[in-house]
Amino acid sequence: MTPINSSAASSVPTDSTAAWLRLAVAVVLSTIGGVGMWSVVVALPAIQADFGVDRAGASLPYTLTMLGFGVGGVVMGKLADRYGIVVPLAVGALALTLGYVAVGHAATLWQVTLAYGLLIGFGCSTTFAPLMAEMSHWFVRRRGIAVALAAAGNYLAGTIWPPLVQHFIEVSGWRATHIGIGAFIIVTMLPLTYFMRRRIDAEHTIDAMQSAARRQAELPFSQATLQVLLCIAGVSCCVAMSMPQVHLVAYCGDLGYGAARGAEMLSLMLGLGIISRVGSGFIADRIGGVRTLLLGSVLQGVALFLYLFFDGLASLYLISGLFGLFQGGIVPSYAIIVREYFSPKEASTRVGLTIMATVVGMALGGWLSGAIFDATGSYRAAFLNGLAWNLLNVSIASWLLFRTPRRTIIAQTT
């Protein structure tokens, strides 16, 4: 394992054909590894029935998966910063495989829960934040779209994997399905990591470090302050984001439209979220990460506001589609901001910390919205709560934008 300024570093220039091919492999890896975020949701009813537990107990694997995903993003990010992306990708593939095989042979719900949290969630994390940070090194002029495409693999996984997992659960059972997923991961992800073995040229890395250092010197706040602000922004935007994503199906059931309609709206939201993520990359390449974050957060607030006043079936389909188009680019914006303001040598760790904050926000928001509903008997107060958190995110993004010297913003977008 060699440091980043060794002769093992690649001399391939940024934004090259090789960089785009590398991005294509990264998207495939993200789509395959992203199964860890979605299989637990699909298998929940079958696992609940098999172990004879209540819904809260059957939801524990999801909770541990989210925690493992958040912590894993930081740990895997540190590995990527030190040794390159191949090491965490290989570790992630092995962890996912072992996790799925362990779930398939689990005798108790706690074994399922621990396998999802310690192995599947942890392994899945490699294919999100570290991959976004990795692709940011290989692109300069098209960094925004590269990071957005790498992040879109997670939503592609959410589109492709759930129906496949459900099909095989119905045909073969949830245990055999998990073992099969583990086998598929080991025979696909490990060979694909071979194509990610190159590391970016040391000269480019040094230039990027010097450029980031100059921008940081011009800022009126420290790196620690910026990292804390990004983490607070990550929590707040995702508390707001989680309200419709986690509770839309239940909300439609309460309105009398049925859970199936809510599931269709959620699918529409995630599908349009892919378009949003890719589109936000093009936007970020032109206006920078902070402005893209601010734009996405403002528009997300608009969609949340619309939920307060329209609850007809057609209106909910339309607003859910708009919400997907508006919010999909928010999370990738954080990776772009990190690359604009921090040294590339610590990019994966910094991105991992910020993404962990967004995961905390999703977990907190999902629970908080449910608690508010239990207390009020309505989701109206929960939507207002989401708007309040979204306003905090808008405030932080606005503060960062207006506190950044104009010449620094110009340098980021040229």
LOKESE-861558 format. One record per residue (C-alpha): residue number from 1; x, y, z. Coordinates in steps of 0.05 Angstrom, whole numbers, plus 5000, padded with zeros to 4 digits. Example, Ala and Ser with C-alpha at 12.3 -4.5 7.8 and 13.67 -1.06 7.14 Angstrom:
REM LOKESE-861558
+-----+------+------+------+
: num :   xx :   yy :   zz :
+-----+------+------+------+
:   1 : 5246 : 4910 : 5156 :
:   2 : 5273 : 4979 : 5143 :
+-----+------+------+------+
END
This chain:
REM LOKESE-861558
+-----+------+------+------+
: num :   xx :   yy :   zz :
+-----+------+------+------+
:   1 : 5000 : 5000 : 5000 :
:   2 : 5031 : 5065 : 4977 :
:   3 : 5021 : 5138 : 4995 :
:   4 : 4987 : 5184 : 4947 :
:   5 : 5052 : 5216 : 4922 :
:   6 : 5085 : 5151 : 4902 :
:   7 : 5100 : 5125 : 4833 :
:   8 : 5037 : 5083 : 4836 :
:   9 : 4996 : 5146 : 4826 :
:  10 : 4965 : 5152 : 4757 :
:  11 : 4990 : 5201 : 4706 :
:  12 : 4922 : 5202 : 4672 :
:  13 : 4897 : 5274 : 4669 :
:  14 : 4832 : 5296 : 4702 :
:  15 : 4768 : 5298 : 4660 :
:  16 : 4799 : 5247 : 4612 :
:  17 : 4767 : 5187 : 4578 :
:  18 : 4799 : 5143 : 4631 :
:  19 : 4766 : 5185 : 4685 :
:  20 : 4698 : 5177 : 4654 :
:  21 : 4707 : 5102 : 4648 :
:  22 : 4727 : 5101 : 4721 :
:  23 : 4664 : 5139 : 4737 :
:  24 : 4622 : 5087 : 4700 :
:  25 : 4653 : 5032 : 4742 :
:  26 : 4640 : 5073 : 4805 :
:  27 : 4566 : 5080 : 4787 :
:  28 : 4560 : 5004 : 4777 :
:  29 : 4595 : 4991 : 4843 :
:  30 : 4549 : 5041 : 4878 :
:  31 : 4487 : 5008 : 4848 :
:  32 : 4509 : 4938 : 4869 :
:  33 : 4533 : 4956 : 4938 :
:  34 : 4472 : 5001 : 4949 :
:  35 : 4429 : 4938 : 4960 :
:  36 : 4448 : 4943 : 5033 :
:  37 : 4404 : 5005 : 5041 :
:  38 : 4342 : 4974 : 5011 :
:  39 : 4340 : 4898 : 5022 :
:  40 : 4324 : 4906 : 5096 :
:  41 : 4262 : 4948 : 5080 :
:  42 : 4236 : 4896 : 5031 :
:  43 : 4250 : 4836 : 5075 :
:  44 : 4220 : 4868 : 5138 :
:  45 : 4151 : 4835 : 5134 :
:  46 : 4180 : 4766 : 5120 :
:  47 : 4231 : 4773 : 5177 :
:  48 : 4176 : 4797 : 5224 :
:  49 : 4131 : 4737 : 5207 :
:  50 : 4188 : 4687 : 5213 :
:  51 : 4211 : 4710 : 5282 :
:  52 : 4141 : 4728 : 5307 :
:  53 : 4160 : 4797 : 5332 :
:  54 : 4124 : 4864 : 5329 :
:  55 : 4137 : 4917 : 5276 :
:  56 : 4183 : 4958 : 5322 :
:  57 : 4226 : 4897 : 5335 :
:  58 : 4229 : 4879 : 5261 :
:  59 : 4251 : 4951 : 5246 :
:  60 : 4314 : 4945 : 5288 :
:  61 : 4357 : 4918 : 5230 :
:  62 : 4341 : 4981 : 5190 :
:  63 : 4361 : 5025 : 5249 :
:  64 : 4427 : 4989 : 5257 :
:  65 : 4439 : 4991 : 5182 :
:  66 : 4433 : 5066 : 5182 :
:  67 : 4481 : 5072 : 5241 :
:  68 : 4530 : 5025 : 5208 :
:  69 : 4524 : 5064 : 5143 :
:  70 : 4539 : 5130 : 5178 :
:  71 : 4599 : 5106 : 5219 :
:  72 : 4625 : 5064 : 5162 :
:  73 : 4628 : 5124 : 5116 :
:  74 : 4678 : 5158 : 5163 :
:  75 : 4720 : 5095 : 5175 :
:  76 : 4721 : 5076 : 5102 :
:  77 : 4736 : 5148 : 5084 :
:  78 : 4798 : 5147 : 5127 :
:  79 : 4820 : 5083 : 5094 :
:  80 : 4809 : 5114 : 5025 :
:  81 : 4849 : 5177 : 5044 :
:  82 : 4907 : 5135 : 5067 :
:  83 : 4909 : 5076 : 5020 :
:  84 : 4865 : 5093 : 4961 :
:  85 : 4794 : 5071 : 4944 :
:  86 : 4811 : 4998 : 4927 :
:  87 : 4823 : 4978 : 5000 :
:  88 : 4755 : 5002 : 5028 :
:  89 : 4719 : 4975 : 4966 :
:  90 : 4749 : 4906 : 4977 :
:  91 : 4734 : 4909 : 5052 :
:  92 : 4663 : 4933 : 5037 :
:  93 : 4650 : 4877 : 4988 :
:  94 : 4674 : 4825 : 5038 :
:  95 : 4633 : 4856 : 5094 :
:  96 : 4571 : 4856 : 5051 :
:  97 : 4581 : 4784 : 5030 :
:  98 : 4593 : 4760 : 5101 :
:  99 : 4534 : 4801 : 5126 :
: 100 : 4484 : 4773 : 5076 :
: 101 : 4507 : 4701 : 5088 :
: 102 : 4502 : 4713 : 5163 :
: 103 : 4432 : 4739 : 5157 :
: 104 : 4412 : 4679 : 5115 :
: 105 : 4436 : 4632 : 5171 :
: 106 : 4412 : 4675 : 5230 :
: 107 : 4375 : 4638 : 5285 :
: 108 : 4350 : 4700 : 5322 :
: 109 : 4328 : 4770 : 5305 :
: 110 : 4387 : 4799 : 5342 :
: 111 : 4435 : 4761 : 5297 :
: 112 : 4399 : 4791 : 5237 :
: 113 : 4403 : 4860 : 5269 :
: 114 : 4477 : 4855 : 5284 :
: 115 : 4494 : 4827 : 5216 :
: 116 : 4458 : 4886 : 5182 :
: 117 : 4489 : 4938 : 5227 :
: 118 : 4561 : 4914 : 5235 :
: 119 : 4570 : 4883 : 5166 :
: 120 : 4518 : 4903 : 5114 :
: 121 : 4509 : 4976 : 5134 :
: 122 : 4583 : 4984 : 5145 :
: 123 : 4601 : 4951 : 5078 :
: 124 : 4548 : 4989 : 5040 :
: 125 : 4577 : 5056 : 5064 :
: 126 : 4639 : 5045 : 5020 :
: 127 : 4597 : 5053 : 4957 :
: 128 : 4571 : 5123 : 4975 :
: 129 : 4612 : 5177 : 5010 :
: 130 : 4682 : 5148 : 4994 :
: 131 : 4663 : 5138 : 4921 :
: 132 : 4637 : 5209 : 4915 :
: 133 : 4702 : 5235 : 4945 :
: 134 : 4743 : 5190 : 4900 :
: 135 : 4710 : 5214 : 4836 :
: 136 : 4719 : 5287 : 4858 :
: 137 : 4795 : 5276 : 4851 :
: 138 : 4789 : 5255 : 4778 :
: 139 : 4749 : 5314 : 4753 :
: 140 : 4759 : 5389 : 4755 :
: 141 : 4717 : 5420 : 4700 :
: 142 : 4662 : 5367 : 4708 :
: 143 : 4670 : 5353 : 4782 :
: 144 : 4597 : 5369 : 4798 :
: 145 : 4567 : 5320 : 4748 :
: 146 : 4619 : 5267 : 4767 :
: 147 : 4602 : 5270 : 4841 :
: 148 : 4527 : 5272 : 4825 :
: 149 : 4531 : 5210 : 4781 :
: 150 : 4570 : 5173 : 4834 :
: 151 : 4516 : 5191 : 4885 :
: 152 : 4461 : 5171 : 4836 :
: 153 : 4482 : 5099 : 4842 :
: 154 : 4448 : 5097 : 4910 :
: 155 : 4381 : 5118 : 4880 :
: 156 : 4391 : 5069 : 4822 :
: 157 : 4399 : 5015 : 4874 :
: 158 : 4334 : 5038 : 4905 :
: 159 : 4300 : 5032 : 4838 :
: 160 : 4329 : 4965 : 4816 :
: 161 : 4339 : 4923 : 4879 :
: 162 : 4271 : 4925 : 4916 :
: 163 : 4230 : 4890 : 4862 :
: 164 : 4286 : 4839 : 4851 :
: 165 : 4292 : 4824 : 4925 :
: 166 : 4216 : 4819 : 4933 :
: 167 : 4213 : 4770 : 4874 :
: 168 : 4265 : 4724 : 4902 :
: 169 : 4235 : 4727 : 4972 :
: 170 : 4169 : 4704 : 4943 :
: 171 : 4203 : 4648 : 4903 :
: 172 : 4258 : 4624 : 4949 :
: 173 : 4247 : 4656 : 5017 :
: 174 : 4284 : 4712 : 5052 :
: 175 : 4341 : 4669 : 5077 :
: 176 : 4360 : 4640 : 5009 :
: 177 : 4352 : 4710 : 4979 :
: 178 : 4402 : 4740 : 5027 :
: 179 : 4453 : 4685 : 5015 :
: 180 : 4443 : 4694 : 4940 :
: 181 : 4455 : 4769 : 4946 :
: 182 : 4519 : 4756 : 4984 :
: 183 : 4544 : 4709 : 4929 :
: 184 : 4526 : 4760 : 4875 :
: 185 : 4564 : 4815 : 4910 :
: 186 : 4629 : 4775 : 4918 :
: 187 : 4631 : 4754 : 4845 :
: 188 : 4615 : 4824 : 4818 :
: 189 : 4643 : 4877 : 4866 :
: 190 : 4712 : 4847 : 4878 :
: 191 : 4729 : 4840 : 4804 :
: 192 : 4704 : 4911 : 4791 :
: 193 : 4751 : 4939 : 4845 :
: 194 : 4809 : 4919 : 4800 :
: 195 : 4789 : 4976 : 4752 :
: 196 : 4794 : 5026 : 4809 :
: 197 : 4866 : 5009 : 4828 :
: 198 : 4897 : 5072 : 4797 :
: 199 : 4908 : 5134 : 4839 :
: 200 : 4908 : 5205 : 4815 :
: 201 : 4973 : 5238 : 4795 :
: 202 : 5012 : 5268 : 4854 :
: 203 : 5024 : 5333 : 4818 :
: 204 : 4949 : 5344 : 4810 :
: 205 : 4939 : 5328 : 4883 :
: 206 : 4992 : 5377 : 4905 :
: 207 : 4962 : 5432 : 4861 :
: 208 : 4893 : 5417 : 4889 :
: 209 : 4920 : 5420 : 4960 :
: 210 : 4953 : 5488 : 4948 :
: 211 : 4890 : 5515 : 4915 :
: 212 : 4847 : 5492 : 4973 :
: 213 : 4896 : 5522 : 5023 :
: 214 : 4893 : 5590 : 4987 :
: 215 : 4817 : 5589 : 4988 :
: 216 : 4816 : 5569 : 5062 :
: 217 : 4864 : 5625 : 5079 :
: 218 : 4815 : 5676 : 5049 :
: 219 : 4756 : 5651 : 5090 :
: 220 : 4734 : 5686 : 5154 :
: 221 : 4724 : 5620 : 5191 :
: 222 : 4767 : 5560 : 5209 :
: 223 : 4764 : 5490 : 5179 :
: 224 : 4735 : 5463 : 5244 :
: 225 : 4679 : 5515 : 5241 :
: 226 : 4664 : 5498 : 5169 :
: 227 : 4661 : 5423 : 5184 :
: 228 : 4614 : 5434 : 5242 :
: 229 : 4569 : 5479 : 5200 :
: 230 : 4567 : 5427 : 5144 :
: 231 : 4548 : 5373 : 5194 :
: 232 : 4493 : 5416 : 5224 :
: 233 : 4468 : 5431 : 5154 :
: 234 : 4470 : 5357 : 5137 :
: 235 : 4427 : 5339 : 5198 :
: 236 : 4377 : 5395 : 5186 :
: 237 : 4366 : 5384 : 5111 :
: 238 : 4355 : 5310 : 5122 :
: 239 : 4308 : 5318 : 5181 :
: 240 : 4266 : 5358 : 5132 :
: 241 : 4278 : 5308 : 5076 :
: 242 : 4257 : 5248 : 5118 :
: 243 : 4187 : 5273 : 5131 :
: 244 : 4157 : 5254 : 5064 :
: 245 : 4208 : 5199 : 5048 :
: 246 : 4194 : 5160 : 5112 :
: 247 : 4121 : 5177 : 5125 :
: 248 : 4090 : 5187 : 5056 :
: 249 : 4062 : 5116 : 5053 :
: 250 : 4031 : 5123 : 5122 :
: 251 : 4005 : 5192 : 5106 :
: 252 : 3968 : 5166 : 5044 :
: 253 : 3939 : 5111 : 5086 :
: 254 : 3913 : 5161 : 5136 :
: 255 : 3881 : 5202 : 5080 :
: 256 : 3845 : 5140 : 5055 :
: 257 : 3884 : 5131 : 4991 :
: 258 : 3917 : 5067 : 5013 :
: 259 : 3990 : 5046 : 5024 :
: 260 : 3997 : 5025 : 4951 :
: 261 : 3986 : 5096 : 4927 :
: 262 : 4037 : 5121 : 4977 :
: 263 : 4088 : 5069 : 4953 :
: 264 : 4077 : 5093 : 4881 :
: 265 : 4089 : 5165 : 4902 :
: 266 : 4153 : 5144 : 4939 :
: 267 : 4177 : 5107 : 4877 :
: 268 : 4162 : 5168 : 4834 :
: 269 : 4200 : 5212 : 4884 :
: 270 : 4262 : 5168 : 4883 :
: 271 : 4261 : 5160 : 4808 :
: 272 : 4258 : 5234 : 4796 :
: 273 : 4312 : 5241 : 4850 :
: 274 : 4360 : 5207 : 4802 :
: 275 : 4346 : 5262 : 4750 :
: 276 : 4354 : 5314 : 4805 :
: 277 : 4422 : 5287 : 4826 :
: 278 : 4449 : 5286 : 4756 :
: 279 : 4420 : 5355 : 4740 :
: 280 : 4449 : 5384 : 4804 :
: 281 : 4518 : 5363 : 4780 :
: 282 : 4511 : 5405 : 4717 :
: 283 : 4487 : 5463 : 4760 :
: 284 : 4544 : 5456 : 4810 :
: 285 : 4595 : 5458 : 4753 :
: 286 : 4568 : 5527 : 4736 :
: 287 : 4551 : 5559 : 4803 :
: 288 : 4591 : 5520 : 4855 :
: 289 : 4573 : 5474 : 4912 :
: 290 : 4546 : 5524 : 4963 :
: 291 : 4499 : 5557 : 4914 :
: 292 : 4474 : 5489 : 4891 :
: 293 : 4461 : 5469 : 4963 :
: 294 : 4424 : 5534 : 4975 :
: 295 : 4382 : 5526 : 4912 :
: 296 : 4363 : 5454 : 4929 :
: 297 : 4347 : 5470 : 5001 :
: 298 : 4302 : 5529 : 4982 :
: 299 : 4264 : 5487 : 4931 :
: 300 : 4257 : 5430 : 4981 :
: 301 : 4225 : 5479 : 5029 :
: 302 : 4177 : 5500 : 4975 :
: 303 : 4155 : 5428 : 4964 :
: 304 : 4146 : 5417 : 5039 :
: 305 : 4105 : 5480 : 5042 :
: 306 : 4059 : 5454 : 4987 :
: 307 : 4045 : 5391 : 5027 :
: 308 : 4012 : 5435 : 5080 :
: 309 : 3958 : 5461 : 5032 :
: 310 : 3945 : 5405 : 4982 :
: 311 : 3925 : 5334 : 5000 :
: 312 : 3886 : 5311 : 4940 :
: 313 : 3910 : 5248 : 4905 :
: 314 : 3933 : 5282 : 4841 :
: 315 : 3964 : 5339 : 4881 :
: 316 : 4004 : 5290 : 4924 :
: 317 : 4031 : 5255 : 4863 :
: 318 : 4052 : 5322 : 4834 :
: 319 : 4082 : 5349 : 4898 :
: 320 : 4119 : 5283 : 4912 :
: 321 : 4148 : 5286 : 4842 :
: 322 : 4170 : 5358 : 4853 :
: 323 : 4200 : 5339 : 4920 :
: 324 : 4242 : 5286 : 4885 :
: 325 : 4265 : 5335 : 4832 :
: 326 : 4283 : 5388 : 4885 :
: 327 : 4319 : 5347 : 4939 :
: 328 : 4360 : 5297 : 4900 :
: 329 : 4420 : 5343 : 4891 :
: 330 : 4426 : 5367 : 4963 :
: 331 : 4469 : 5311 : 4991 :
: 332 : 4520 : 5309 : 4933 :
: 333 : 4529 : 5384 : 4942 :
: 334 : 4563 : 5371 : 5008 :
: 335 : 4617 : 5328 : 4974 :
: 336 : 4629 : 5385 : 4924 :
: 337 : 4634 : 5437 : 4979 :
: 338 : 4685 : 5393 : 5016 :
: 339 : 4728 : 5390 : 4953 :
: 340 : 4722 : 5465 : 4944 :
: 341 : 4743 : 5483 : 5015 :
: 342 : 4786 : 5426 : 5042 :
: 343 : 4850 : 5390 : 5024 :
: 344 : 4840 : 5331 : 4976 :
: 345 : 4883 : 5288 : 5023 :
: 346 : 4826 : 5288 : 5074 :
: 347 : 4767 : 5292 : 5026 :
: 348 : 4740 : 5222 : 5039 :
: 349 : 4742 : 5231 : 5114 :
: 350 : 4709 : 5300 : 5110 :
: 351 : 4655 : 5276 : 5063 :
: 352 : 4644 : 5215 : 5107 :
: 353 : 4633 : 5259 : 5168 :
: 354 : 4583 : 5302 : 5131 :
: 355 : 4546 : 5243 : 5102 :
: 356 : 4543 : 5212 : 5171 :
: 357 : 4508 : 5276 : 5194 :
: 358 : 4457 : 5268 : 5138 :
: 359 : 4444 : 5196 : 5160 :
: 360 : 4434 : 5221 : 5232 :
: 361 : 4385 : 5272 : 5203 :
: 362 : 4345 : 5219 : 5166 :
: 363 : 4342 : 5175 : 5228 :
: 364 : 4324 : 5233 : 5274 :
: 365 : 4273 : 5262 : 5225 :
: 366 : 4238 : 5196 : 5214 :
: 367 : 4230 : 5185 : 5289 :
: 368 : 4213 : 5258 : 5304 :
: 369 : 4158 : 5261 : 5252 :
: 370 : 4127 : 5199 : 5280 :
: 371 : 4131 : 5226 : 5351 :
: 372 : 4098 : 5291 : 5329 :
: 373 : 4043 : 5253 : 5295 :
: 374 : 4031 : 5211 : 5358 :
: 375 : 4027 : 5275 : 5399 :
: 376 : 3982 : 5314 : 5352 :
: 377 : 3944 : 5261 : 5312 :
: 378 : 3963 : 5297 : 5248 :
: 379 : 4022 : 5303 : 5201 :
: 380 : 4011 : 5378 : 5193 :
: 381 : 4056 : 5395 : 5252 :
: 382 : 4107 : 5345 : 5226 :
: 383 : 4110 : 5382 : 5160 :
: 384 : 4119 : 5448 : 5198 :
: 385 : 4175 : 5416 : 5238 :
: 386 : 4208 : 5396 : 5172 :
: 387 : 4202 : 5467 : 5146 :
: 388 : 4235 : 5494 : 5209 :
: 389 : 4295 : 5448 : 5201 :
: 390 : 4298 : 5464 : 5127 :
: 391 : 4301 : 5538 : 5145 :
: 392 : 4362 : 5524 : 5188 :
: 393 : 4396 : 5491 : 5128 :
: 394 : 4379 : 5550 : 5084 :
: 395 : 4407 : 5598 : 5136 :
: 396 : 4474 : 5560 : 5140 :
: 397 : 4481 : 5556 : 5064 :
: 398 : 4465 : 5630 : 5058 :
: 399 : 4515 : 5648 : 5113 :
: 400 : 4570 : 5608 : 5078 :
: 401 : 4555 : 5640 : 5012 :
: 402 : 4555 : 5711 : 5037 :
: 403 : 4616 : 5701 : 5082 :
: 404 : 4657 : 5672 : 5025 :
: 405 : 4698 : 5726 : 4988 :
: 406 : 4673 : 5737 : 4917 :
: 407 : 4740 : 5720 : 4886 :
: 408 : 4738 : 5652 : 4920 :
: 409 : 4669 : 5637 : 4892 :
: 410 : 4693 : 5656 : 4822 :
: 411 : 4754 : 5610 : 4830 :
: 412 : 4708 : 5552 : 4849 :
: 413 : 4665 : 5559 : 4786 :
: 414 : 4719 : 5571 : 4734 :
+-----+------+------+------+
END
